[in-house]
Amino acid sequence: MKFFLDENFPKAAHEFLMSRRHEVIDIRGTPKEGSDDATLFEVAQAAGAVFLTTDRDFFHTVPHLYDCHCGVVVVALRQPGRKNILDKLDWFLRHYAGITLENKVFQLRDRACILLLPPDDVGEAGNTGGESSTPRR
């Protein structure tokens, strides 16, 4: 799987994901560093990558702004330190390894995983493993 690290995501996630044989795009240290959210998200989509972030706004805005996208995982913890974020990412990878993330938006919280499915998937998939499965359109 290919992941794009938002600038607010721990740098340690790069090595963590690579060690699990995932592709990783991290724009830190490139001319794109410091770009606005929309630009970063477009770069991720052009690369065909799932967007990893701690910015909760993506959970609420992506389903309204994009009909099609490669997937979003928002890690929204009360204490979002590097270790806690990587632990939650590890949990996510173990529990959602076999599904496509395309057009799905996940919010990983301390004790919950909220999944927003595209409207077409709600009737077929129902709850695909998260505690909540609610379309936002």
C-alpha positions in Angstrom: 0.0 0.0 0.0 1.2 3.6 -0.6 0.9 6.2 2.1 1.4 10.0 2.1 2.5 11.5 5.4 1.0 14.9 6.2 3.6 17.2 7.7 2.0 16.9 11.1 2.5 13.1 11.1 5.5 11.7 13.0 8.6 11.3 10.8 9.1 7.9 12.5 6.1 6.7 10.6 8.2 6.6 7.4 10.5 3.9 8.7 7.7 2.2 10.5 5.7 1.8 7.2 8.7 1.0 5.1 9.6 -1.8 7.5 6.1 -3.3 6.8 6.8 -3.1 3.0 4.6 -0.1 2.3 5.5 2.7 0.0 5.8 6.1 1.7 5.7 9.7 0.4 6.9 12.4 2.8 7.3 15.9 1.3 9.3 17.2 4.2 12.6 18.6 2.9 11.1 19.1 -0.6 9.8 22.3 -2.3 6.3 21.2 -1.5 7.0 21.4 2.2 4.8 24.0 3.9 2.1 23.8 1.2 -1.6 24.3 2.2 -3.8 21.3 3.0 -5.5 21.2 -0.3 -2.3 21.2 -2.2 -0.8 18.4 -0.1 -4.0 16.3 -0.5 -3.9 16.8 -4.3 -0.2 15.6 -4.3 -1.2 12.5 -2.4 -4.1 11.8 -4.8 -2.0 12.3 -7.8 0.5 9.8 -6.4 -2.3 7.3 -5.6 -1.6 7.4 -1.9 -3.7 7.1 1.3 -3.4 10.3 3.2 -2.2 10.0 6.8 -2.7 13.0 9.1 -3.5 14.1 12.6 -5.6 17.1 11.3 -9.2 16.3 12.2 -10.5 18.7 9.5 -9.7 16.1 6.8 -12.2 13.7 8.4 -15.1 16.2 7.9 -14.0 17.9 4.7 -12.8 15.2 2.3 -16.1 13.4 2.0 -17.8 16.7 1.0 -15.0 18.0 -1.4 -14.0 14.8 -3.2 -16.2 12.1 -4.8 -13.2 9.9 -5.4 -10.0 9.7 -3.4 -7.4 7.2 -2.3 -8.4 7.1 1.3 -7.8 9.1 4.4 -6.7 8.0 7.9 -6.9 10.7 10.6 -5.3 9.8 14.0 -7.1 11.9 16.6 -5.8 11.0 20.0 -6.0 12.8 23.3 -2.3 12.5 23.8 -0.9 12.4 20.2 2.7 11.6 20.9 4.8 9.8 18.4 4.5 6.4 20.2 0.8 6.6 20.6 0.3 7.6 16.9 2.5 4.7 15.7 0.7 2.3 18.0 -2.7 3.4 16.6 -1.3 3.1 13.0 -0.1 -0.4 13.8 -3.5 -1.3 15.1 -5.1 0.1 12.0 -2.8 -1.8 9.6 -3.5 -5.1 11.5 -7.3 -4.6 11.4 -7.8 -3.2 8.0 -5.0 -4.9 6.0 -7.3 -6.7 3.6 -9.7 -4.0 2.6 -9.4 -1.2 0.0 -9.2 2.2 1.5 -10.3 4.0 -1.6 -13.1 6.5 -0.9 -13.1 5.7 2.8 -12.2 8.2 5.6 -11.2 6.8 8.9 -10.8 8.6 12.2 -8.8 6.6 14.8 -9.5 7.7 18.3 -8.3 6.4 21.6 -11.0 3.8 21.9 -12.8 4.0 18.6 -12.4 3.8 14.9 -15.0 5.8 12.9 -15.4 5.0 9.3 -17.1 7.2 6.7 -18.1 5.2 3.7 -19.1 6.6 0.3 -22.9 6.5 -0.1 -22.8 3.6 -2.6 -21.0 1.4 -0.1 -23.2 1.9 3.0 -25.9 -0.5 1.9 -23.5 -3.3 0.8 -20.8 -3.0 3.4 -22.7 -1.7 6.4 -20.2 -1.6 9.3 -16.9 -2.8 7.9 -15.2 -3.1 11.3 -15.3 0.3 12.8 -17.6 1.3 15.7 -19.5 3.7 13.5 -20.3 3.7 9.8 -22.1 6.8 8.7 -22.1 8.6 5.3 -21.6 12.3 5.6 -23.2 13.5 2.4 
